[in-house]
Every structure is written in structure tokens, then in C-alpha cells.
Amino acid sequence: MAWEMWRASRGTGRGPREALRSLPTLAFDLTVMRSHDRARSIRWGTRVGSQRDPFGAVLEALRLIYEEL
């Protein structure tokens, strides 16, 4: 939970204490963050894992990193 609080506060540009003060929306924020992480891991697993050659896997990983920006 502490790791998720740190990531949530960092992602919203607030400090951890400010994130704790917004308790009514904290559960929703953490749920959205967890679902985004899960979707990212599924996307990485299917795209990069399906590449047969190592060079194609590297290119696909770079493409996914570019999408995240």
C-alpha cells in the first residue's frame, strides 16, 4: 500500500500527505492506477512475448515505451 501511495502521489504531483488528505477519492485513484498497470502488463506480455526474434522484441518494446510517453 505504501508503494501505491507513493506512486499515486507522484503521478498527481502531490506529496504523500496531500494524497492521504484526499481520502474520498483515494480508493478510486488507486483502482484506476492498478487497472492501468494491469493493462500495461497484458499489453507488454502479448506484444513483446509474441515476437520470435530478439530484434523484433526490442523494436516492439521501444514502440510500447513511446506509446506511454
PDB file of N, CA, C, O and CB in Angstrom:
ATOM      1  N   MET A   1       0.817  -1.192   0.000  1.00  0.00           N
ATOM      2  CA  MET A   1       0.000   0.000   0.000  1.00  0.00           C
ATOM      3  C   MET A   1       0.863   1.259   0.000  1.00  0.00           C
ATOM      4  O   MET A   1       0.512   2.251  -0.639  1.00  0.00           O
ATOM      5  CB  MET A   1      -0.931  -0.004   1.199  1.00  0.00           C
ATOM      6  N   ALA A   2       1.992   1.226   0.713  1.00  0.00           N
ATOM      7  CA  ALA A   2       2.857   2.404   0.767  1.00  0.00           C
ATOM      8  C   ALA A   2       3.438   2.705  -0.613  1.00  0.00           C
ATOM      9  O   ALA A   2       3.543   3.867  -1.005  1.00  0.00           O
ATOM     10  CB  ALA A   2       3.991   2.198   1.791  1.00  0.00           C
ATOM     11  N   TRP A   3       3.816   1.658  -1.348  1.00  0.00           N
ATOM     12  CA  TRP A   3       4.351   1.846  -2.693  1.00  0.00           C
ATOM     13  C   TRP A   3       3.299   2.470  -3.605  1.00  0.00           C
ATOM     14  O   TRP A   3       3.614   3.363  -4.393  1.00  0.00           O
ATOM     15  CB  TRP A   3       4.834   0.508  -3.275  1.00  0.00           C
ATOM     16  N   GLU A   4       2.066   2.013  -3.505  1.00  0.00           N
ATOM     17  CA  GLU A   4       0.997   2.562  -4.331  1.00  0.00           C
ATOM     18  C   GLU A   4       0.696   4.002  -3.948  1.00  0.00           C
ATOM     19  O   GLU A   4       0.420   4.827  -4.819  1.00  0.00           O
ATOM     20  CB  GLU A   4      -0.263   1.712  -4.206  1.00  0.00           C
ATOM     21  N   MET A   5       0.745   4.314  -2.669  1.00  0.00           N
ATOM     22  CA  MET A   5       0.530   5.701  -2.238  1.00  0.00           C
ATOM     23  C   MET A   5       1.615   6.613  -2.796  1.00  0.00           C
ATOM     24  O   MET A   5       1.330   7.725  -3.241  1.00  0.00           O
ATOM     25  CB  MET A   5       0.501   5.794  -0.701  1.00  0.00           C
ATOM     26  N   TRP A   6       2.857   6.142  -2.773  1.00  0.00           N
ATOM     27  CA  TRP A   6       3.947   6.956  -3.284  1.00  0.00           C
ATOM     28  C   TRP A   6       3.761   7.192  -4.781  1.00  0.00           C
ATOM     29  O   TRP A   6       3.931   8.312  -5.264  1.00  0.00           O
ATOM     30  CB  TRP A   6       5.306   6.285  -3.004  1.00  0.00           C
ATOM     31  N   ARG A   7       3.407   6.116  -5.526  1.00  0.00           N
ATOM     32  CA  ARG A   7       3.213   6.257  -6.962  1.00  0.00           C
ATOM     33  C   ARG A   7       2.024   7.143  -7.292  1.00  0.00           C
ATOM     34  O   ARG A   7       2.092   7.938  -8.229  1.00  0.00           O
ATOM     35  CB  ARG A   7       3.030   4.900  -7.597  1.00  0.00           C
ATOM     36  N   ALA A   8       0.940   7.024  -6.544  1.00  0.00           N
ATOM     37  CA  ALA A   8      -0.236   7.851  -6.788  1.00  0.00           C
ATOM     38  C   ALA A   8       0.052   9.317  -6.520  1.00  0.00           C
ATOM     39  O   ALA A   8      -0.376  10.185  -7.281  1.00  0.00           O
ATOM     40  CB  ALA A   8      -1.398   7.385  -5.927  1.00  0.00           C
ATOM     41  N   SER A   9       0.769   9.599  -5.452  1.00  0.00           N
ATOM     42  CA  SER A   9       1.091  10.992  -5.149  1.00  0.00           C
ATOM     43  C   SER A   9       2.078  11.552  -6.163  1.00  0.00           C
ATOM     44  O   SER A   9       1.992  12.721  -6.538  1.00  0.00           O
ATOM     45  CB  SER A   9       1.662  11.116  -3.733  1.00  0.00           C
ATOM     46  N   ARG A  10       2.998  10.734  -6.598  1.00  0.00           N
ATOM     47  CA  ARG A  10       3.974  11.179  -7.605  1.00  0.00           C
ATOM     48  C   ARG A  10       3.299  11.421  -8.948  1.00  0.00           C
ATOM     49  O   ARG A  10       3.631  12.378  -9.648  1.00  0.00           O
ATOM     50  CB  ARG A  10       5.099  10.140  -7.764  1.00  0.00           C
ATOM     51  N   GLY A  11       2.353  10.561  -9.311  1.00  0.00           N
ATOM     52  CA  GLY A  11       1.658  10.701 -10.583  1.00  0.00           C
ATOM     53  C   GLY A  11       0.753  11.917 -10.649  1.00  0.00           C
ATOM     54  O   GLY A  11       0.538  12.471 -11.727  1.00  0.00           O
ATOM     55  N   THR A  12       0.222  12.339  -9.514  1.00  0.00           N
ATOM     56  CA  THR A  12      -0.665  13.502  -9.498  1.00  0.00           C
ATOM     57  C   THR A  12       0.062  14.779  -9.134  1.00  0.00           C
ATOM     58  O   THR A  12      -0.537  15.855  -9.133  1.00  0.00           O
ATOM     59  CB  THR A  12      -1.797  13.277  -8.533  1.00  0.00           C
ATOM     60  N   GLY A  13       1.342  14.678  -8.824  1.00  0.00           N
ATOM     61  CA  GLY A  13       2.119  15.870  -8.497  1.00  0.00           C
ATOM     62  C   GLY A  13       1.875  16.372  -7.087  1.00  0.00           C
ATOM     63  O   GLY A  13       2.144  17.535  -6.784  1.00  0.00           O
ATOM     64  N   ARG A  14       1.370  15.506  -6.225  1.00  0.00           N
ATOM     65  CA  ARG A  14       1.134  15.883  -4.833  1.00  0.00           C
ATOM     66  C   ARG A  14       2.097  15.114  -3.944  1.00  0.00           C
ATOM     67  O   ARG A  14       2.714  14.138  -4.372  1.00  0.00           O
ATOM     68  CB  ARG A  14      -0.341  15.610  -4.416  1.00  0.00           C
ATOM     69  N   GLY A  15       2.214  15.556  -2.727  1.00  0.00           N
ATOM     70  CA  GLY A  15       3.009  14.826  -1.762  1.00  0.00           C
ATOM     71  C   GLY A  15       2.180  13.713  -1.135  1.00  0.00           C
ATOM     72  O   GLY A  15       0.956  13.713  -1.259  1.00  0.00           O
ATOM     73  N   PRO A  16       2.824  12.771  -0.468  1.00  0.00           N
ATOM     74  CA  PRO A  16       2.079  11.676   0.160  1.00  0.00           C
ATOM     75  C   PRO A  16       1.072  12.149   1.212  1.00  0.00           C
ATOM     76  O   PRO A  16      -0.003  11.565   1.345  1.00  0.00           O
ATOM     77  CB  PRO A  16       3.046  10.709   0.797  1.00  0.00           C
ATOM     78  N   ARG A  17       1.410  13.185   1.948  1.00  0.00           N
ATOM     79  CA  ARG A  17       0.465  13.701   2.946  1.00  0.00           C
ATOM     80  C   ARG A  17      -0.761  14.301   2.276  1.00  0.00           C
ATOM     81  O   ARG A  17      -1.879  14.123   2.759  1.00  0.00           O
ATOM     82  CB  ARG A  17       1.140  14.752   3.837  1.00  0.00           C
ATOM     83  N   GLU A  18      -0.567  15.004   1.176  1.00  0.00           N
ATOM     84  CA  GLU A  18      -1.714  15.566   0.449  1.00  0.00           C
ATOM     85  C   GLU A  18      -2.574  14.463  -0.142  1.00  0.00           C
ATOM     86  O   GLU A  18      -3.797  14.590  -0.196  1.00  0.00           O
ATOM     87  CB  GLU A  18      -1.239  16.512  -0.662  1.00  0.00           C
ATOM     88  N   ALA A  19      -1.948  13.386  -0.585  1.00  0.00           N
ATOM     89  CA  ALA A  19      -2.719  12.263  -1.120  1.00  0.00           C
ATOM     90  C   ALA A  19      -3.548  11.610  -0.025  1.00  0.00           C
ATOM     91  O   ALA A  19      -4.670  11.173  -0.283  1.00  0.00           O
ATOM     92  CB  ALA A  19      -1.788  11.227  -1.767  1.00  0.00           C
ATOM     93  N   LEU A  20      -3.024  11.535   1.180  1.00  0.00           N
ATOM     94  CA  LEU A  20      -3.794  10.976   2.296  1.00  0.00           C
ATOM     95  C   LEU A  20      -4.962  11.868   2.688  1.00  0.00           C
ATOM     96  O   LEU A  20      -5.985  11.379   3.167  1.00  0.00           O
ATOM     97  CB  LEU A  20      -2.893  10.760   3.499  1.00  0.00           C
ATOM     98  N   ARG A  21      -4.816  13.160   2.489  1.00  0.00           N
ATOM     99  CA  ARG A  21      -5.909  14.082   2.822  1.00  0.00           C
ATOM    100  C   ARG A  21      -7.092  13.924   1.876  1.00  0.00           C
ATOM    101  O   ARG A  21      -8.221  14.258   2.237  1.00  0.00           O
ATOM    102  CB  ARG A  21      -5.412  15.523   2.786  1.00  0.00           C
ATOM    103  N   SER A  22      -6.847  13.424   0.680  1.00  0.00           N
ATOM    104  CA  SER A  22      -7.931  13.245  -0.285  1.00  0.00           C
ATOM    105  C   SER A  22      -8.479  11.824  -0.198  1.00  0.00           C
ATOM    106  O   SER A  22      -8.609  11.142  -1.214  1.00  0.00           O
ATOM    107  CB  SER A  22      -7.443  13.549  -1.722  1.00  0.00           C
ATOM    108  N   LEU A  23      -8.795  11.385   1.003  1.00  0.00           N
ATOM    109  CA  LEU A  23      -9.260  10.016   1.225  1.00  0.00           C
ATOM    110  C   LEU A  23     -10.539   9.663   0.461  1.00  0.00           C
ATOM    111  O   LEU A  23     -10.673   8.510   0.050  1.00  0.00           O
ATOM    112  CB  LEU A  23      -9.489   9.801   2.689  1.00  0.00           C
ATOM    113  N   PRO A  24     -11.480  10.574   0.248  1.00  0.00           N
ATOM    114  CA  PRO A  24     -12.672  10.172  -0.501  1.00  0.00           C
ATOM    115  C   PRO A  24     -12.356   9.696  -1.920  1.00  0.00           C
ATOM    116  O   PRO A  24     -13.045   8.810  -2.427  1.00  0.00           O
ATOM    117  CB  PRO A  24     -13.644  11.325  -0.564  1.00  0.00           C
ATOM    118  N   THR A  25     -11.357  10.246  -2.561  1.00  0.00           N
ATOM    119  CA  THR A  25     -11.030   9.839  -3.925  1.00  0.00           C
ATOM    120  C   THR A  25      -9.837   8.900  -3.994  1.00  0.00           C
ATOM    121  O   THR A  25      -9.479   8.437  -5.077  1.00  0.00           O
ATOM    122  CB  THR A  25     -10.759  11.051  -4.767  1.00  0.00           C
ATOM    123  N   LEU A  26      -9.217   8.613  -2.857  1.00  0.00           N
ATOM    124  CA  LEU A  26      -8.016   7.791  -2.847  1.00  0.00           C
ATOM    125  C   LEU A  26      -8.279   6.376  -3.354  1.00  0.00           C
ATOM    126  O   LEU A  26      -7.491   5.850  -4.140  1.00  0.00           O
ATOM    127  CB  LEU A  26      -7.442   7.735  -1.451  1.00  0.00           C
ATOM    128  N   ALA A  27      -9.356   5.762  -2.926  1.00  0.00           N
ATOM    129  CA  ALA A  27      -9.661   4.393  -3.366  1.00  0.00           C
ATOM    130  C   ALA A  27      -9.878   4.354  -4.876  1.00  0.00           C
ATOM    131  O   ALA A  27      -9.411   3.431  -5.544  1.00  0.00           O
ATOM    132  CB  ALA A  27     -10.912   3.849  -2.634  1.00  0.00           C
ATOM    133  N   PHE A  28     -10.572   5.333  -5.412  1.00  0.00           N
ATOM    134  CA  PHE A  28     -10.790   5.387  -6.860  1.00  0.00           C
ATOM    135  C   PHE A  28      -9.481   5.593  -7.593  1.00  0.00           C
ATOM    136  O   PHE A  28      -9.227   4.933  -8.601  1.00  0.00           O
ATOM    137  CB  PHE A  28     -11.772   6.503  -7.220  1.00  0.00           C
ATOM    138  N   ASP A  29      -8.642   6.502  -7.103  1.00  0.00           N
ATOM    139  CA  ASP A  29      -7.358   6.762  -7.744  1.00  0.00           C
ATOM    140  C   ASP A  29      -6.484   5.512  -7.771  1.00  0.00           C
ATOM    141  O   ASP A  29      -5.852   5.213  -8.784  1.00  0.00           O
ATOM    142  CB  ASP A  29      -6.630   7.893  -7.025  1.00  0.00           C
ATOM    143  N   LEU A  30      -6.449   4.785  -6.659  1.00  0.00           N
ATOM    144  CA  LEU A  30      -5.638   3.575  -6.605  1.00  0.00           C
ATOM    145  C   LEU A  30      -6.201   2.482  -7.505  1.00  0.00           C
ATOM    146  O   LEU A  30      -5.438   1.722  -8.100  1.00  0.00           O
ATOM    147  CB  LEU A  30      -5.543   3.071  -5.175  1.00  0.00           C
ATOM    148  N   THR A  31      -7.522   2.392  -7.612  1.00  0.00           N
ATOM    149  CA  THR A  31      -8.134   1.407  -8.503  1.00  0.00           C
ATOM    150  C   THR A  31      -7.809   1.701  -9.955  1.00  0.00           C
ATOM    151  O   THR A  31      -7.502   0.787 -10.720  1.00  0.00           O
ATOM    152  CB  THR A  31      -9.643   1.375  -8.306  1.00  0.00           C
ATOM    153  N   VAL A  32      -7.871   2.954 -10.337  1.00  0.00           N
ATOM    154  CA  VAL A  32      -7.526   3.341 -11.713  1.00  0.00           C
ATOM    155  C   VAL A  32      -6.063   3.051 -11.987  1.00  0.00           C
ATOM    156  O   VAL A  32      -5.721   2.565 -13.065  1.00  0.00           O
ATOM    157  CB  VAL A  32      -7.827   4.835 -11.958  1.00  0.00           C
ATOM    158  N   MET A  33      -5.197   3.341 -11.032  1.00  0.00           N
ATOM    159  CA  MET A  33      -3.772   3.089 -11.212  1.00  0.00           C
ATOM    160  C   MET A  33      -3.497   1.588 -11.358  1.00  0.00           C
ATOM    161  O   MET A  33      -2.702   1.180 -12.204  1.00  0.00           O
ATOM    162  CB  MET A  33      -2.974   3.665 -10.029  1.00  0.00           C
ATOM    163  N   ARG A  34      -4.154   0.772 -10.533  1.00  0.00           N
ATOM    164  CA  ARG A  34      -3.961  -0.679 -10.624  1.00  0.00           C
ATOM    165  C   ARG A  34      -4.455  -1.227 -11.957  1.00  0.00           C
ATOM    166  O   ARG A  34      -3.806  -2.089 -12.549  1.00  0.00           O
ATOM    167  CB  ARG A  34      -4.683  -1.383  -9.475  1.00  0.00           C
ATOM    168  N   SER A  35      -5.596  -0.738 -12.435  1.00  0.00           N
ATOM    169  CA  SER A  35      -6.108  -1.239 -13.714  1.00  0.00           C
ATOM    170  C   SER A  35      -5.218  -0.799 -14.868  1.00  0.00           C
ATOM    171  O   SER A  35      -5.043  -1.542 -15.833  1.00  0.00           O
ATOM    172  CB  SER A  35      -7.545  -0.754 -13.945  1.00  0.00           C
ATOM    173  N   HIS A  36      -4.660   0.391 -14.780  1.00  0.00           N
ATOM    174  CA  HIS A  36      -3.725   0.843 -15.817  1.00  0.00           C
ATOM    175  C   HIS A  36      -2.471  -0.025 -15.819  1.00  0.00           C
ATOM    176  O   HIS A  36      -1.970  -0.394 -16.881  1.00  0.00           O
ATOM    177  CB  HIS A  36      -3.348   2.325 -15.602  1.00  0.00           C
ATOM    178  N   ASP A  37      -1.967  -0.350 -14.637  1.00  0.00           N
ATOM    179  CA  ASP A  37      -0.790  -1.223 -14.538  1.00  0.00           C
ATOM    180  C   ASP A  37      -1.075  -2.613 -15.098  1.00  0.00           C
ATOM    181  O   ASP A  37      -0.233  -3.197 -15.781  1.00  0.00           O
ATOM    182  CB  ASP A  37      -0.334  -1.335 -13.080  1.00  0.00           C
ATOM    183  N   ARG A  38      -2.251  -3.134 -14.812  1.00  0.00           N
ATOM    184  CA  ARG A  38      -2.613  -4.462 -15.311  1.00  0.00           C
ATOM    185  C   ARG A  38      -2.739  -4.450 -16.834  1.00  0.00           C
ATOM    186  O   ARG A  38      -2.272  -5.373 -17.500  1.00  0.00           O
ATOM    187  CB  ARG A  38      -3.932  -4.939 -14.670  1.00  0.00           C
ATOM    188  N   ALA A  39      -3.364  -3.417 -17.385  1.00  0.00           N
ATOM    189  CA  ALA A  39      -3.492  -3.321 -18.840  1.00  0.00           C
ATOM    190  C   ALA A  39      -2.118  -3.198 -19.491  1.00  0.00           C
ATOM    191  O   ALA A  39      -1.879  -3.773 -20.553  1.00  0.00           O
ATOM    192  CB  ALA A  39      -4.376  -2.121 -19.227  1.00  0.00           C
ATOM    193  N   ARG A  40      -1.223  -2.457 -18.865  1.00  0.00           N
ATOM    194  CA  ARG A  40       0.128  -2.317 -19.401  1.00  0.00           C
ATOM    195  C   ARG A  40       0.859  -3.652 -19.393  1.00  0.00           C
ATOM    196  O   ARG A  40       1.534  -3.991 -20.365  1.00  0.00           O
ATOM    197  CB  ARG A  40       0.916  -1.281 -18.598  1.00  0.00           C
ATOM    198  N   SER A  41       0.735  -4.410 -18.315  1.00  0.00           N
ATOM    199  CA  SER A  41       1.438  -5.693 -18.258  1.00  0.00           C
ATOM    200  C   SER A  41       0.859  -6.681 -19.271  1.00  0.00           C
ATOM    201  O   SER A  41       1.608  -7.469 -19.850  1.00  0.00           O
ATOM    202  CB  SER A  41       1.360  -6.283 -16.841  1.00  0.00           C
ATOM    203  N   ILE A  42      -0.440  -6.657 -19.494  1.00  0.00           N
ATOM    204  CA  ILE A  42      -1.038  -7.517 -20.513  1.00  0.00           C
ATOM    205  C   ILE A  42      -0.542  -7.121 -21.897  1.00  0.00           C
ATOM    206  O   ILE A  42      -0.190  -7.978 -22.708  1.00  0.00           O
ATOM    207  CB  ILE A  42      -2.575  -7.443 -20.454  1.00  0.00           C
ATOM    208  N   ARG A  43      -0.515  -5.820 -22.162  1.00  0.00           N
ATOM    209  CA  ARG A  43      -0.062  -5.326 -23.467  1.00  0.00           C
ATOM    210  C   ARG A  43       1.401  -5.710 -23.710  1.00  0.00           C
ATOM    211  O   ARG A  43       1.751  -6.145 -24.807  1.00  0.00           O
ATOM    212  CB  ARG A  43      -0.233  -3.790 -23.554  1.00  0.00           C
ATOM    213  N   TRP A  44       2.250  -5.553 -22.699  1.00  0.00           N
ATOM    214  CA  TRP A  44       3.658  -5.925 -22.840  1.00  0.00           C
ATOM    215  C   TRP A  44       3.803  -7.422 -23.051  1.00  0.00           C
ATOM    216  O   TRP A  44       4.599  -7.865 -23.879  1.00  0.00           O
ATOM    217  CB  TRP A  44       4.457  -5.488 -21.610  1.00  0.00           C
ATOM    218  N   GLY A  45       3.035  -8.200 -22.303  1.00  0.00           N
ATOM    219  CA  GLY A  45       3.151  -9.653 -22.414  1.00  0.00           C
ATOM    220  C   GLY A  45       2.724 -10.177 -23.765  1.00  0.00           C
ATOM    221  O   GLY A  45       3.356 -11.082 -24.312  1.00  0.00           O
ATOM    222  N   THR A  46       1.659  -9.619 -24.308  1.00  0.00           N
ATOM    223  CA  THR A  46       1.185 -10.126 -25.598  1.00  0.00           C
ATOM    224  C   THR A  46       2.021  -9.605 -26.760  1.00  0.00           C
ATOM    225  O   THR A  46       2.298 -10.351 -27.699  1.00  0.00           O
ATOM    226  CB  THR A  46      -0.271  -9.747 -25.807  1.00  0.00           C
ATOM    227  N   ARG A  47       2.419  -8.364 -26.716  1.00  0.00           N
ATOM    228  CA  ARG A  47       3.160  -7.810 -27.853  1.00  0.00           C
ATOM    229  C   ARG A  47       4.620  -8.237 -27.876  1.00  0.00           C
ATOM    230  O   ARG A  47       5.117  -8.715 -28.896  1.00  0.00           O
ATOM    231  CB  ARG A  47       3.082  -6.308 -27.830  1.00  0.00           C
ATOM    232  N   VAL A  48       5.302  -8.063 -26.757  1.00  0.00           N
ATOM    233  CA  VAL A  48       6.729  -8.376 -26.726  1.00  0.00           C
ATOM    234  C   VAL A  48       6.932  -9.886 -26.657  1.00  0.00           C
ATOM    235  O   VAL A  48       7.866 -10.407 -27.266  1.00  0.00           O
ATOM    236  CB  VAL A  48       7.415  -7.683 -25.529  1.00  0.00           C
ATOM    237  N   GLY A  49       6.090 -10.584 -25.938  1.00  0.00           N
ATOM    238  CA  GLY A  49       6.228 -12.024 -25.812  1.00  0.00           C
ATOM    239  C   GLY A  49       5.931 -12.782 -27.089  1.00  0.00           C
ATOM    240  O   GLY A  49       6.388 -13.913 -27.257  1.00  0.00           O
ATOM    241  N   SER A  50       5.175 -12.180 -27.989  1.00  0.00           N
ATOM    242  CA  SER A  50       4.821 -12.870 -29.233  1.00  0.00           C
ATOM    243  C   SER A  50       5.889 -12.719 -30.315  1.00  0.00           C
ATOM    244  O   SER A  50       5.796 -13.365 -31.359  1.00  0.00           O
ATOM    245  CB  SER A  50       3.499 -12.346 -29.753  1.00  0.00           C
ATOM    246  N   GLN A  51       6.889 -11.890 -30.090  1.00  0.00           N
ATOM    247  CA  GLN A  51       7.947 -11.695 -31.083  1.00  0.00           C
ATOM    248  C   GLN A  51       8.887 -12.888 -31.075  1.00  0.00           C
ATOM    249  O   GLN A  51       9.313 -13.341 -30.013  1.00  0.00           O
ATOM    250  CB  GLN A  51       8.729 -10.390 -30.808  1.00  0.00           C
ATOM    251  N   ARG A  52       9.210 -13.398 -32.255  1.00  0.00           N
ATOM    252  CA  ARG A  52      10.077 -14.572 -32.350  1.00  0.00           C
ATOM    253  C   ARG A  52      11.560 -14.196 -32.346  1.00  0.00           C
ATOM    254  O   ARG A  52      12.379 -14.928 -31.789  1.00  0.00           O
ATOM    255  CB  ARG A  52       9.749 -15.358 -33.612  1.00  0.00           C
ATOM    256  N   ASP A  53      11.906 -13.091 -32.946  1.00  0.00           N
ATOM    257  CA  ASP A  53      13.313 -12.710 -32.973  1.00  0.00           C
ATOM    258  C   ASP A  53      13.584 -11.635 -31.916  1.00  0.00           C
ATOM    259  O   ASP A  53      12.703 -10.827 -31.623  1.00  0.00           O
ATOM    260  CB  ASP A  53      13.714 -12.205 -34.381  1.00  0.00           C
ATOM    261  N   PRO A  54      14.778 -11.615 -31.348  1.00  0.00           N
ATOM    262  CA  PRO A  54      15.096 -10.645 -30.293  1.00  0.00           C
ATOM    263  C   PRO A  54      15.047  -9.202 -30.786  1.00  0.00           C
ATOM    264  O   PRO A  54      14.653  -8.307 -30.039  1.00  0.00           O
ATOM    265  CB  PRO A  54      16.470 -10.934 -29.721  1.00  0.00           C
ATOM    266  N   PHE A  55      15.442  -8.969 -32.032  1.00  0.00           N
ATOM    267  CA  PHE A  55      15.426  -7.605 -32.552  1.00  0.00           C
ATOM    268  C   PHE A  55      13.999  -7.092 -32.668  1.00  0.00           C
ATOM    269  O   PHE A  55      13.734  -5.924 -32.384  1.00  0.00           O
ATOM    270  CB  PHE A  55      16.126  -7.539 -33.913  1.00  0.00           C
ATOM    271  N   GLY A  56      13.084  -7.952 -33.083  1.00  0.00           N
ATOM    272  CA  GLY A  56      11.674  -7.562 -33.160  1.00  0.00           C
ATOM    273  C   GLY A  56      11.099  -7.266 -31.778  1.00  0.00           C
ATOM    274  O   GLY A  56      10.272  -6.366 -31.630  1.00  0.00           O
ATOM    275  N   ALA A  57      11.533  -8.018 -30.767  1.00  0.00           N
ATOM    276  CA  ALA A  57      11.074  -7.773 -29.404  1.00  0.00           C
ATOM    277  C   ALA A  57      11.573  -6.419 -28.900  1.00  0.00           C
ATOM    278  O   ALA A  57      10.851  -5.701 -28.209  1.00  0.00           O
ATOM    279  CB  ALA A  57      11.547  -8.897 -28.470  1.00  0.00           C
ATOM    280  N   VAL A  58      12.811  -6.080 -29.251  1.00  0.00           N
ATOM    281  CA  VAL A  58      13.357  -4.781 -28.848  1.00  0.00           C
ATOM    282  C   VAL A  58      12.598  -3.654 -29.529  1.00  0.00           C
ATOM    283  O   VAL A  58      12.265  -2.658 -28.888  1.00  0.00           O
ATOM    284  CB  VAL A  58      14.857  -4.692 -29.183  1.00  0.00           C
ATOM    285  N   LEU A  59      12.323  -3.797 -30.809  1.00  0.00           N
ATOM    286  CA  LEU A  59      11.570  -2.760 -31.521  1.00  0.00           C
ATOM    287  C   LEU A  59      10.160  -2.603 -30.956  1.00  0.00           C
ATOM    288  O   LEU A  59       9.660  -1.487 -30.817  1.00  0.00           O
ATOM    289  CB  LEU A  59      11.498  -3.089 -33.014  1.00  0.00           C
ATOM    290  N   GLU A  60       9.535  -3.711 -30.636  1.00  0.00           N
ATOM    291  CA  GLU A  60       8.186  -3.652 -30.067  1.00  0.00           C
ATOM    292  C   GLU A  60       8.214  -3.024 -28.675  1.00  0.00           C
ATOM    293  O   GLU A  60       7.307  -2.273 -28.318  1.00  0.00           O
ATOM    294  CB  GLU A  60       7.565  -5.061 -30.002  1.00  0.00           C
ATOM    295  N   ALA A  61       9.240  -3.324 -27.892  1.00  0.00           N
ATOM    296  CA  ALA A  61       9.371  -2.705 -26.565  1.00  0.00           C
ATOM    297  C   ALA A  61       9.567  -1.202 -26.693  1.00  0.00           C
ATOM    298  O   ALA A  61       8.982  -0.442 -25.922  1.00  0.00           O
ATOM    299  CB  ALA A  61      10.548  -3.327 -25.787  1.00  0.00           C
ATOM    300  N   LEU A  62      10.364  -0.764 -27.634  1.00  0.00           N
ATOM    301  CA  LEU A  62      10.542   0.670 -27.864  1.00  0.00           C
ATOM    302  C   LEU A  62       9.248   1.329 -28.314  1.00  0.00           C
ATOM    303  O   LEU A  62       8.943   2.449 -27.907  1.00  0.00           O
ATOM    304  CB  LEU A  62      11.630   0.908 -28.901  1.00  0.00           C
ATOM    305  N   ARG A  63       8.496   0.641 -29.145  1.00  0.00           N
ATOM    306  CA  ARG A  63       7.214   1.168 -29.607  1.00  0.00           C
ATOM    307  C   ARG A  63       6.244   1.334 -28.423  1.00  0.00           C
ATOM    308  O   ARG A  63       5.523   2.329 -28.343  1.00  0.00           O
ATOM    309  CB  ARG A  63       6.602   0.230 -30.683  1.00  0.00           C
ATOM    310  N   LEU A  64       6.233   0.365 -27.517  1.00  0.00           N
ATOM    311  CA  LEU A  64       5.361   0.461 -26.344  1.00  0.00           C
ATOM    312  C   LEU A  64       5.804   1.570 -25.396  1.00  0.00           C
ATOM    313  O   LEU A  64       4.969   2.264 -24.816  1.00  0.00           O
ATOM    314  CB  LEU A  64       5.331  -0.870 -25.601  1.00  0.00           C
ATOM    315  N   ILE A  65       7.102   1.737 -25.240  1.00  0.00           N
ATOM    316  CA  ILE A  65       7.607   2.827 -24.400  1.00  0.00           C
ATOM    317  C   ILE A  65       7.208   4.170 -24.996  1.00  0.00           C
ATOM    318  O   ILE A  65       6.837   5.088 -24.264  1.00  0.00           O
ATOM    319  CB  ILE A  65       9.146   2.740 -24.250  1.00  0.00           C
ATOM    320  N   TYR A  66       7.280   4.293 -26.315  1.00  0.00           N
ATOM    321  CA  TYR A  66       6.902   5.537 -26.978  1.00  0.00           C
ATOM    322  C   TYR A  66       5.409   5.828 -26.771  1.00  0.00           C
ATOM    323  O   TYR A  66       5.022   6.985 -26.607  1.00  0.00           O
ATOM    324  CB  TYR A  66       7.233   5.463 -28.484  1.00  0.00           C
ATOM    325  N   GLU A  67       4.567   4.778 -26.779  1.00  0.00           N
ATOM    326  CA  GLU A  67       3.136   4.964 -26.541  1.00  0.00           C
ATOM    327  C   GLU A  67       2.870   5.472 -25.136  1.00  0.00           C
ATOM    328  O   GLU A  67       1.919   6.224 -24.920  1.00  0.00           O
ATOM    329  CB  GLU A  67       2.385   3.659 -26.771  1.00  0.00           C
ATOM    330  N   GLU A  68       3.694   5.075 -24.180  1.00  0.00           N
ATOM    331  CA  GLU A  68       3.496   5.501 -22.796  1.00  0.00           C
ATOM    332  C   GLU A  68       3.790   6.973 -22.601  1.00  0.00           C
ATOM    333  O   GLU A  68       3.233   7.608 -21.705  1.00  0.00           O
ATOM    334  CB  GLU A  68       4.364   4.687 -21.873  1.00  0.00           C
ATOM    335  N   LEU A  69       4.656   7.517 -23.430  1.00  0.00           N
ATOM    336  CA  LEU A  69       5.015   8.941 -23.263  1.00  0.00           C
ATOM    337  C   LEU A  69       3.886   9.748 -23.726  1.00  0.00           C
ATOM    338  O   LEU A  69       3.947  10.976 -23.686  1.00  0.00           O
ATOM    339  CB  LEU A  69       6.292   9.326 -24.023  1.00  0.00           C
TER     340      LEU A  69
END
